[in-house]
């Protein structure tokens, strides 16, 4: 086990560099001042008003995929999953894979009462959960070619485009006013596509221009697999950087850049394979590079392995997550961090047959299960990694304070950007007010009593 701790070496060796970047970055980019003026109904300032400040939520988005919503074998597990999800996360990635939203041509599965498919809960069911718990839904992915439906396999390029535009239109009509973030393309580096359109030089350009037509006010995101955003030479000639730049020059409106972070490496290869990924200087360097596009960055799919349920393995997983989340949260361009599988044991090789699903659940040798990369164990017990993320969001990166107005009825506090409840006590009477502290506003709040 001592040998495995070597994966943390860069975090130790670069401790001073990392702490300076994290502390200064979070203080500068994740917090701001709120100027409060308290006055009476006639406009007179109220001095000595006591104000209790309590942050209720973050503007920054912390999320996970919602693929196991009501998918567990018992209702007890379903309840634990929902509870764990909404107690920490304010964003959820929804499974808009085309082969599961329209497995048969013309027969869509958006309605919450649709036929069930494993790890692909109907979108309306996901939306209902998000709306109930104040969680922002995130679309994944509009034109993910590897998950195009089988009924398009032999279609011509024109037929694929017509079907894809129909899909854009249907999703737009149902969700464009409810889902701010639309992930347009994802993982464009597969050697072989499922349809003829994949090999066309205008695939990305066409997909984004069509997305702009049907989602004119939404944030349009490009997303790519783990190796391309975080390795290579970290120059503008790198593959992902180059194809983003090329398509922007063609007129594609790319509003944000997705950067996956799956550490899908065998345990015996972990040390060697993770050197660039667990190197703080390398991470900041790559985030700085992609910041040249002047659009937000989103760490879209995070998997950090534990490889077992051993105490030390789970502690290493938690420590890595703590370091990575702190690095990403401190960078000015990052706006979302999305963990992938919340629970271990349910991301085996996908097979829709009930017999295969039942047999494979909890088999930690299959598919993504192998990595023990969840934040909860198969029995739904919360892992140290879960508590680590929760502690960062709700304690370390959380503002609670008390201030009082001066003789001019003014008070000020500095806090993390997000929603706040203010309790204002004037002459023994307490009133609550809600404010939103944002990096995009002047944050001057006039409270009248």
C-alpha positions in Angstrom: 0.0 0.0 0.0 2.9 2.3 0.7 3.9 1.8 -2.9 0.5 3.0 -4.1 0.9 6.3 -2.2 3.6 7.2 -4.7 0.8 8.5 -7.0 0.5 11.5 -4.7 4.2 12.5 -5.1 3.6 15.6 -7.3 1.0 16.9 -4.9 3.7 16.7 -2.1 6.6 17.9 -4.2 4.6 20.9 -5.5 2.9 21.7 -2.3 4.0 25.3 -2.0 3.2 26.0 -5.6 -0.1 24.3 -5.4 -1.2 26.0 -2.1 -0.3 29.4 -3.4 -2.2 28.9 -6.7 -5.2 27.4 -4.9 -5.5 29.9 -2.1 -4.9 33.0 -4.2 -7.1 31.7 -7.1 -10.1 30.8 -4.9 -9.8 34.1 -3.0 -9.6 36.1 -6.2 -12.0 34.2 -8.5 -14.6 32.5 -6.4 -15.4 35.2 -3.9 -16.6 38.8 -4.0 -17.8 41.6 -1.8 -21.5 42.3 -1.1 -22.3 45.9 -0.2 -25.5 46.2 1.8 -27.5 49.3 2.5 -30.3 49.0 5.1 -32.9 51.8 5.2 -36.4 52.5 6.3 -39.5 53.1 4.1 -38.7 56.8 3.9 -35.1 56.2 2.7 -33.4 56.9 6.0 -30.4 54.6 6.8 -30.8 52.2 9.7 -27.6 52.0 11.8 -26.7 49.1 14.1 -28.8 46.5 12.2 -27.4 43.1 12.9 -27.0 40.9 9.7 -26.5 37.2 9.9 -25.1 35.9 6.6 -25.7 32.2 5.5 -24.7 30.8 2.1 -27.4 28.4 0.8 -25.8 27.4 -2.6 -22.9 27.9 -5.0 -23.1 29.6 -8.4 -20.3 27.2 -9.4 -21.7 23.9 -10.6 -20.7 20.7 -8.8 -22.4 17.6 -10.3 -22.5 13.9 -11.2 -24.3 11.8 -13.8 -27.9 10.9 -12.9 -27.9 7.6 -14.8 -29.0 5.5 -11.9 -32.1 7.5 -11.0 -34.7 4.8 -9.9 -32.5 2.1 -11.5 -31.5 0.2 -8.4 -32.9 -3.3 -7.4 -34.5 -2.0 -4.2 -36.5 1.1 -3.3 -34.2 1.5 -0.3 -31.2 1.9 -2.6 -33.1 4.3 -4.8 -33.9 6.5 -1.8 -30.3 6.5 -0.6 -29.0 7.4 -4.0 -31.4 10.4 -4.3 -30.6 11.6 -0.8 -26.8 11.4 -1.4 -27.1 13.1 -4.8 -29.2 16.1 -3.8 -27.3 16.7 -0.5 -24.1 17.6 -2.4 -24.7 18.3 -6.0 -26.3 21.3 -7.8 -25.9 19.9 -11.3 -26.8 16.6 -13.0 -25.7 15.1 -16.3 -28.7 13.6 -18.1 -28.4 10.7 -20.6 -29.5 12.1 -23.9 -27.8 9.3 -25.9 -29.6 9.0 -29.2 -29.8 5.2 -29.2 -31.7 5.3 -25.9 -33.9 8.4 -26.5 -34.9 7.0 -29.9 -34.0 3.3 -30.0 -36.5 2.7 -32.7 -37.1 5.2 -35.5 -39.8 7.6 -34.5 -40.4 6.1 -31.1 -38.8 8.4 -28.5 -38.3 7.8 -24.7 -38.5 11.2 -23.2 -41.7 10.7 -21.2 -41.1 9.6 -17.6 -43.3 6.5 -18.1 -41.3 5.3 -21.1 -40.0 1.7 -21.3 -37.0 1.3 -19.0 -33.5 0.9 -20.2 -30.7 0.3 -17.8 -28.6 3.4 -16.8 -30.8 5.4 -19.2 -33.7 6.8 -17.1 -36.2 8.8 -19.2 -35.3 12.4 -19.5 -38.6 13.7 -18.1 -38.1 11.6 -14.9 -34.6 13.2 -14.5 -36.1 16.6 -15.1 -38.7 16.1 -12.5 -36.0 15.1 -9.9 -33.9 18.1 -10.8 -36.7 20.6 -10.6 -37.9 19.2 -7.2 -34.4 19.5 -5.7 -33.2 22.7 -7.3 -30.5 20.9 -9.4 -29.6 22.2 -12.8 -29.8 19.6 -15.6 -27.0 19.3 -18.1 -27.6 17.7 -21.5 -25.2 14.9 -22.6 -24.8 14.6 -25.6 -26.6 16.0 -28.6 -24.4 14.5 -31.4 -22.4 11.8 -29.7 -21.8 9.7 -32.8 -20.8 6.5 -31.0 -24.3 6.3 -29.6 -26.2 7.1 -32.7 -29.0 4.5 -33.1 -28.6 1.3 -35.1 -31.4 2.2 -37.5 -29.0 4.9 -39.0 -26.2 2.4 -39.7 -26.7 2.2 -43.4 -28.2 5.6 -44.0 -26.7 8.2 -46.3 -25.1 11.4 -45.1 -28.1 13.4 -46.1 -30.4 10.9 -44.3 -28.3 11.1 -41.1 -28.4 14.9 -41.2 -32.1 15.0 -41.7 -32.7 12.6 -38.8 -30.2 14.6 -36.6 -32.0 17.9 -37.3 -35.3 16.3 -36.4 -33.7 15.2 -33.1 -32.4 18.7 -32.4 -35.8 20.1 -33.1 -37.6 17.7 -30.8 -35.1 18.2 -27.9 -35.3 22.0 -28.4 -39.1 22.0 -28.2 -39.1 20.0 -25.0 -36.0 21.3 -23.1 -34.3 24.4 -24.5 -35.9 26.6 -21.9 -35.1 24.2 -19.1 -31.6 23.0 -19.7 -29.0 25.8 -20.0 -26.0 23.7 -21.0 -26.2 21.7 -24.2 -23.2 19.4 -25.0 -23.2 19.2 -28.8 -20.3 16.9 -29.7 -18.4 14.4 -27.6 -15.3 12.2 -28.1 -14.6 12.9 -31.7 -11.5 10.7 -31.9 -13.0 7.3 -32.5 -11.3 5.6 -35.4 -14.6 4.2 -36.8 -18.0 5.8 -36.6 -21.4 4.2 -36.6 -22.7 6.3 -39.6 -21.5 7.7 -42.8 -21.7 11.3 -41.5 -18.9 10.7 -39.0 -16.2 10.7 -41.7 -17.4 14.0 -43.2 -15.1 17.0 -42.8 -18.0 19.2 -41.7 -19.3 17.0 -38.9 -18.4 19.3 -36.0 -19.1 22.5 -37.9 -22.5 21.3 -39.0 -23.5 19.9 -35.6 -22.7 23.3 -33.9 -24.3 25.4 -36.5 -27.5 23.3 -36.3 -27.3 23.5 -32.5 -27.1 27.3 -32.8 -30.2 27.3 -34.9 -32.3 25.3 -32.4 -30.6 26.4 -29.2 -29.9 30.1 -29.8 -29.8 31.1 -26.2 -28.2 28.0 -24.6 -24.6 27.4 -23.8 -23.2 25.1 -26.6 -20.3 22.9 -25.4 -17.7 20.7 -27.1 -16.4 17.8 -25.1 -13.5 15.4 -25.5 -12.0 12.3 -23.9 -9.5 12.4 -21.1 -6.1 12.3 -22.9 -6.6 15.1 -25.3 -7.2 18.0 -23.0 -4.6 17.2 -20.3 -1.6 15.7 -22.1 0.3 16.3 -25.4 2.6 19.2 -25.8 0.3 21.8 -24.3 0.6 24.0 -27.4 -1.9 25.4 -29.9 -0.9 22.6 -32.3 -2.3 20.0 -29.9 -5.1 17.9 -31.5 -8.1 19.1 -29.4 -7.0 22.7 -29.4 -6.5 22.7 -33.1 -9.8 21.2 -34.0 -11.6 23.7 -31.7 -9.8 26.5 -33.3 -10.5 25.3 -36.8 -14.2 24.9 -36.2 -14.5 28.3 -34.5 -12.8 29.8 -37.6 -15.5 28.0 -39.7 -18.1 29.8 -37.7 -19.1 27.2 -35.1 -20.3 28.9 -31.9 -18.5 27.0 -29.2 -19.5 28.6 -25.9 -17.6 26.3 -23.5 -14.9 23.5 -23.6 -15.5 20.2 -21.9 -12.5 18.3 -20.6 -13.1 14.7 -19.4 -11.0 13.3 -16.5 -11.5 9.5 -16.3 -8.5 7.8 -14.8 -9.4 4.5 -16.4 -6.0 2.8 -15.9 -5.4 -0.7 -14.5 -4.1 -0.6 -10.9 -0.7 -1.9 -11.9 -0.4 0.9 -14.4 -1.7 3.7 -12.2 1.5 5.3 -11.2 3.0 5.5 -14.7 -0.2 6.5 -16.5 -1.3 9.2 -14.0 1.9 11.2 -14.0 0.6 14.0 -16.2 -2.9 14.0 -14.6 -1.7 14.2 -11.0 0.8 16.9 -11.7 -0.5 20.3 -10.6 1.8 22.4 -12.8 0.7 20.4 -15.8 -3.0 20.8 -15.0 -2.7 24.6 -14.6 -0.7 24.8 -17.8 -3.3 23.0 -19.8 -6.2 25.0 -18.3 -4.3 28.2 -19.1 -3.8 27.0 -22.7 -7.5 26.4 -23.3 -8.4 29.7 -21.6 -7.0 31.4 -24.7 -10.4 30.7 -26.3 -12.0 33.1 -23.8 -14.8 30.7 -23.0 -15.5 28.7 -19.8 -13.9 25.3 -19.1 -15.9 22.4 -17.8 -14.4 19.3 -16.2 -17.1 17.1 -17.4 -16.6 13.4 -16.4 -14.4 12.7 -13.4 -13.5 9.2 -12.3 -10.8 8.7 -9.6 -10.2 5.0 -8.8 -9.9 3.5 -5.4 -9.4 0.0 -6.9 -10.8 -1.7 -3.7 -12.8 -1.0 -0.6 -9.7 -1.2 1.6 -9.5 1.8 3.9 -6.2 3.0 2.6 -7.3 2.8 -1.0 -10.4 4.8 -0.3 -8.3 7.4 1.6 -6.0 7.8 -1.4 -9.0 8.2 -3.7 -10.4 10.9 -1.4 -7.0 12.7 -1.1 -6.6 12.8 -4.9 -10.1 14.2 -5.3 -9.5 16.9 -2.7 -6.4 18.1 -4.5 -7.9 18.0 -8.0 -11.2 19.7 -7.0 -9.2 22.4 -5.2 -7.0 23.0 -8.3 -9.9 23.1 -10.7 -12.0 25.3 -8.4 -9.1 27.8 -8.1 -8.8 28.3 -11.9 -10.7 31.4 -13.2 -11.9 29.6 -16.4 -13.4 26.5 -14.8 -17.2 26.7 -14.1 -18.3 23.1 -13.7 -16.9 19.9 -12.2 -18.9 16.8 -12.9 -18.1 13.5 -11.2 -19.2 10.5 -13.1 -20.6 7.4 -11.4 -21.9 8.1 -7.9 -22.2 4.4 -6.9 -19.8 1.5 -7.4 -20.9 -1.7 -9.0 -23.5 -0.5 -11.5 -21.4 0.6 -14.5 -20.5 -2.8 -16.0 -20.4 -3.5 -19.7 -23.8 -2.2 -20.9 -26.2 -5.0 -21.8 -30.0 -4.3 -21.8 -31.1 -7.8 -21.0 -32.5 -8.1 -17.5 -30.7 -11.4 -16.9 -27.3 -9.8 -17.7 -28.0 -6.7 -15.7 -29.0 -8.7 -12.6 -26.0 -11.0 -12.9 -23.5 -8.2 -13.5 -24.5 -5.8 -10.7 -21.8 -5.7 -8.1 -19.4 -7.6 -10.2 -16.3 -5.5 -9.7 -14.4 -7.1 -12.5 -16.6 -5.7 -15.3 -16.4 -2.4 -17.2 -16.1 0.7 -15.1 -16.9 -1.3 -11.9 -13.2 -2.4 -11.9 -12.0 1.0 -10.8 -14.1 1.3 -7.7 -14.4 4.9 -8.9 -17.7 5.8 -7.2 -18.3 8.0 -4.2 -20.5 5.3 -2.7 -19.9 1.6 -2.3 -22.2 -1.0 -3.8 -24.1 -1.3 -0.5 -24.7 2.5 -0.7 -22.3 3.3 2.1 -20.7 6.7 1.7 -17.0 6.6 1.0 -14.4 9.1 2.2 -14.4 10.7 -1.2 -18.1 11.6 -0.9 -17.5 13.3 2.5 -14.4 15.0 1.0 -16.4 16.7 -1.8 -19.2 17.5 0.6 -16.8 19.1 3.1 -15.2 21.2 0.4 -18.5 22.5 -0.9 -20.4 23.0 2.3 -17.7 23.8 4.8 -14.3 24.9 3.4 -15.9 26.8 0.4 -18.8 28.1 2.4 -19.5 31.6 3.9 -21.3 32.2 7.2 -20.6 35.5 9.0 -22.2 38.3 10.9 -21.9 42.0 10.2 -23.6 45.2 11.4 -24.6 48.4 9.6 -22.6 51.6 10.4 -24.0 55.0 11.0 -24.9 55.3 7.3 -26.8 52.0 7.3 -24.0 50.3 5.3 -22.4 46.9 5.8 -20.1 44.7 3.8 -19.0 41.1 3.7 -16.9 38.9 1.4 -18.2 35.5 0.4 -18.3 32.7 -2.1 -20.5 33.5 -5.1 -23.9 32.0 -4.6 -27.3 32.4 -3.0 -27.5 33.8 0.5 -30.1 34.1 3.2 -29.7 37.3 5.2 -31.3 37.6 8.6 -31.6 41.3 9.5 -32.3 42.2 13.1 -33.7 45.7 13.7 -34.9 46.7 17.2 -35.4 43.0 18.2 -37.4 42.1 15.0 -35.7 39.7 12.6 -36.5 39.7 8.8 -35.1 37.4 6.2 -33.9 38.5 2.7 -32.4 36.5 -0.1 -29.6 37.8 -2.3 -27.4 36.3 -5.0 -23.7 37.2 -4.9 -22.4 37.0 -8.4 -19.1 37.6 -10.3 -21.2 39.1 -13.1 -23.0 41.9 -11.1 -22.0 44.9 -8.9 -23.4 43.1 -5.8 -24.9 46.3 -4.3 -28.0 45.3 -2.3 -30.5 47.9 -0.9 -32.8 46.4 1.7 -35.8 48.5 2.7 -37.8 48.0 5.9 
